[in-house]
Amino acid sequence: MMKVGVPRELSPGETRVALSPESAARFARLGVEVLFEKGLGSNCNWEDALYEKAGAKAAKDRDQILAECDILLRVQNAPPDEIPKLREGVFQVCFLDPFRNKEGVEALRKAGVSAFSMEMVPRSTYAQKMDALSSQHSIAGYAMVLLAADRLDRVFPMMMTPAGNIGPARVFIIGAGVAGLQAIATAKRMGARVEAFDTRPVVEEQVRSLGAKFVKIDLGETGQTEQGYAKELTEEQKALQLAGMKKVCSQSDVVITTAQLFGRPAPVVVTKDMLSSMRPGAIVVDYAVESGGNVEGSKPGEEVEVEGVRVLGFKNIPGRIAADASRMYANNLYYFLEEFFDKEEKRFRFDPENEIYKACLITEGGKVVNPMVLEIYGKEEGGA
């Protein structure tokens, strides 16, 4: 029987964890032994006793998990100094960020780790329960609106009082993927007047169904990838998009950007010229700041003033709501492993022909094996 191990997260600023008491109970019902590091759920106010009551076991120390467990569940990749300690052939499942974390992938390859990246879960109906990116984007969409509302110098809803009437705040969401749609829904529930833009006309119906206005900018032929991400625009299309959005930004109290391209740096969709058109005190939240940034002048991990506008470039926004973000991510991991669990034999059987396995596996047997990652790396690592 393979053991599943869950060590504490050591990445700076990471508050989420890869195991919740609920997911621990699910593993226990399967008959899977789970070892966790003491204090694992402290950021989520989950005491060790909750995990033990759910059927997991507290390891005596971190080294026991690394020595005994066949499958390691994490939020972020193992720390660089820990990777050489991992047993050859151990399975690790986490957010690996393989397109930007080439050094980390190389370290896992050298260590002989079979590394799975949760970013690579296919965006299909079948894999929805495992789609960790979507679950975290959903939490982030909600959190970004709260961050903006906390810093804005006015209220979101329309208010009619004896002292006078206050109009609703105007919120502009750029990018109507999972994060954007959740941001739209949250801002609407808070009473704001919401507008949204996306290069994919197919999402207009979803935007309108949430009560927001869809901003139409004629860009010509656009579309989305098989993974559901927006396709990169031509330079001419980008110019048209920026011109169209500048007018909406100038009328907005809050702008939230969520535009990301799968496997590539995020596009700049809000320039300093656009920021200069906004009123002083307006708020812009750049969700894509860690992948290149949507907003000119935004800085990862910082809140800065650009052209009189407060630009929030916070990292790990889902981690600001650690308990629910962890709960959702832990469920994603459980469903991922359940896909490979043989309930009759009570053991994990990783099938190399399984579409989820092939999509998410990055390194195996001392090689980088994922075709998409190999293409990005130029087939430099580990041979083809």
N, C-alpha and C positions, 0 to 999 in steps of 0.2 A: 504493500500500500504506500503510495506516494504521500509525503507530508507537505503541507502548505505552510509557508512561513511568512510572517508579516513584520518586518523590522520598522522601527520608528523612522520618520523622515528627518534627514539631516540637512537638506537643502535650505539655505537661508531664506526666511520668509514663507516657507511652505507650512501651512497650518492644517492642510487636509491629510487624511489617512486613508489607507487602502482596505481597511476592515472596519465594519460597523458591528455592533452587537447583533443587529438583524441579519447581516450576511454571515456572521459567525454561526448563528443558529441554523441558517440554510445549509451551510457546509456540514454541520453536525448531523442534520437529518439525512444527508447523503451518506454519512458514515466516513467523512473525510476528517483526518486529524489536522488541526490548525494550531500552530505555535505562534504566539505574538510576543513582542518585546514589551516589557513592563512600562507603563506610562504611555502606551501607544495613543490612546484616545484623549489625552489630557487637554488638547486644544478644543476638543468637542464636548468636554465635560462628561466623558465616558470613562468611568473608573474601571480598573482591571477586573473588579468583581462582576461587572456587567458582562464582560467577555467570557469570563469563566462560567457564569450562570448560563450563558448561551451555548456552552459546550467547547469553547476554545481553551487552550492551555497556555499559561504564562511561562515563557522560557526563563531559564536561570540567568541568561545574559544574551547579548546579541550574537556572540560567537556560536552559541548553541544552534541558533536559527541557521546561520550560514553553514554550519557543519552537517546538520541533520536533514535539512529540508530540501526537497527535490524541486519545488516550485516556490518562487519568491514573488510576492505581490507588493508593489510600491506605487506611489504617486509619481515621483521623479526617479530618474536613473540612480543607481548606486553611486555613492561618493567615489571619486577617482582613486583614492587610496584603499578603497574596499574591494574594488573590482578584481584585483589580482588574487584576493582571498577566496573568491567564489569558486566552487567546485566545477571542474570541466563537465559540461553537459547539463548543468542546472538550467531550469527554465525560469526566466524572469519576465514578468508582465508589468508594464508601466507606461507612462507618457515618456517616450524616448526622444521625441522631436528629431527624428533621424536626418531630416534635410538640413537642419542648422547645427546639430550636435554631432558632427563628423568625428570629432575627437573621442566622444563617449562611445560611439558605435565601434570605432577602431579598437578601443580598450576591451570592449565586450567580445569582439572577434578574436583578439589575441588570447583572451581568457577561455575561449571555447564555450562561451555561454550561448544558449538558445534564447535569444532576446525577441520578445514580442512588443510591438508598439501599438498602444491603444489609439493613437491618431489614425492608424491605418485601417481601422474597422470599416468595412464597406458600408456605404450609406444606402442600404437596401431594407426593404420591409422585413426580411428574415433576420437581419442583424440589428434591428432597432434597439433591442434590450441591451445590447453590448455597446451601443454608440456613446462612448464616454465623452467625445467632443461635444455632441449635442446636449448631453445632460449638463455639462459644465457651462456651455454657452448660455443655456437657459437660466441658470443661476446668475451668471454674469449680467445678462440683460436686465434682470430685476435689480441687481446690486448697483449697476451704473446709474439708474434713474434715482435711486436713493442717495447716492453720492452727489449727484447734480443738485437734487432738491435741498440737500443739507447745506450746500455752498451758495446756492442762488440767493440773491437779495430780495426775492419776492416769493409769494406763495404760488403753488401750481393751480389750484381750482379757482373758478370765478367765485367771488364772495360779495354778497349784497348785505350791507350793514347800515345802521343809522348814520354812521360817519362817512358813508360814501360807498360806491361800488368799485370792486377790483376785478379787472378782466383776467381771464385765464392766462397762464404762462404759455408761451409758444415753444414747442419742442420739435426739433427736426432730427429724425433718425436716418442715418446714411448706411444702407445695407440692411436688407430685410431677410437675412438668414435666421437661424434659431435665436441668436442673441438679439438681433434687431427686432424680431417679432415679439419677443418677451419684453423688450424695452418699450415697444409701442403699447402693449397691453397694460404694462405697469403705469406708464405715464397717463394713459387714458383713465385707468382706475383712480388715479390721483387728481383727475379733473383738468389736466392740461389739454390744450389744443395741439394735436399731433399731426405732423406731416412726415412722410417717409419717401425715400428714393432708393431704387435699386436698378442696376443695369439690366436685370432680367425682367422683362415685362410679365412673365408668367406669375410673378409673385404679387401683382397688383390686386388680385382678388383676395388674397390672404390679408394684405394690408387693409383693404377696405372693410373686410369682415370684422376687423378689430376696432373699427370706428375711426381710423385715421385717413387722411387724404393722401393719395399717391401722387407724387410729383412727377409729371411726365416731361422728359427731355428727349427730343428726337435725336438718337445717336446712330440711327441706321441699324444694320444687322448686328445683334448681340446674342448672347445665349448663356448656357451653363455647361459645365463639364459633367461627365458621368457621375462624379461624386456629389453633384449638386452645387458646386461653387461657380461663381461668376467667371466667365472667360476674360482674359486680359484684353483691354481695349487698345485700339490703334491710337497714335498720337493725336490725330484729328478728333477722334471720339472723346479722348480725354479733355481736349480743349473745350469742346461743346459741353461736356458734363460740368466742368468747373465753372463755366460762364452761367449755366442754368442754375447751379446750386448756390452761387454767390448771392443771387437775389433772395433766395429763401433763407440763407444764413443771416443776411442783413436784418431780417425781420424776426429772428429767433432769439429766445432767451437762453435756450439750451440746445446744443448740437451734440449728438452721440454718434460716433463713427465705429462701424463694425466690419468694414470692407477688408476681406482677406482673400488671398489667392493660394490654393492648395500647393504646397511645396515651393512657393516663391515669396519674395519679399512683398509686404503689403503695399498697395499703391497709395500715393499721396492724393487725398481727395479734398482736403481743406488747406489752402495755401495761406500765407501771411496776408496776401491781398484780400482774401475772403474774410480773414479774422479782423482786418482793419475796418471792414464794413459793418461789423457787429458793434452793438452798444457796449460801453465800458461796464464791466461787472457780469457780462454774459459768461456762460460756462460751456466748455467743450471737453468731452470725455473721449479719449483715444484708446479704444479697446485693443487696437492692433499695434500698440507701441512696442511690444516685445518682438514683433516680427517685422520691424522696419518702420512702422508708424503711418497712420493715415493723415496726421496733422503736422504741417510744417512747423518746426520749433518745439514739438513735444519731446519730453525726455523720459526714458524708462525709469519708473520708480519715483518720479517727482511731480510736484504741482508747480507750474511756472506761469508767469504772466507774459503773454505774447500779444503785442498790439492792443494792450488794455484788456485782453480777454484772459480768463483763468483757464488754463489748459491742464487737465488731469491726465497724467500718463502712468497711473498706478499699475504695478505688476500684480499678477495673480488675483484678479478681481473675484473669481469664484471663492477663493480662500478667505475672503472677508466674511463669508457666511459658511464657516468651516463645517458645522455639523451637517447641514443639509447637503452641501456640496460633497462631503465625504460619504454620506449615506447613499447618494445617487451613484457616485463613482464606485463604491464598494459593491453595489448591486450590479453595475456593469461588469465588474471583474468576476463576480460570481457567475453571471450568465455566460461570460466568455469561457470560463473553465467548465461549466456544466455542459457546454457543447461537446466537450471531449471526454465526458465521464461515462463509462460503461456501467450502468446501474445493475446489471446482472452480475458482473465480475467485481463490482465495487472498486474500480480502479480507473485512472485516467489513461486514455488511449489517444495520443495525438496523431491524427491522420494527415499525412503530407498532401493528400489529394483534396482535403477539405478546403472550400473556398475561403473560409475565415482564416484558417491556418496559413494558407499561401499568401493572403493579403497582408497579414500582420507580422509574419516572421521576418526579422531583419537579418539576424546572424545565426549561423548554425554550423557546427563542426569546424570552427576556425575560419569561416568564410562569411562574407556579406552575400546573402542569397536573394534578397528582395529585388525583383527586376526594376521597379520604379526607383528605388534608392540607388541601385547600380548605375542607372542611366544618369541620375543627378551627379553621382560621384565620378562619372567617366570611367567606370569599371576599374578604379584604381585599387580598391581594397579587396584583398583576399582572393583575387582571381575571379574569373567569370564562370 
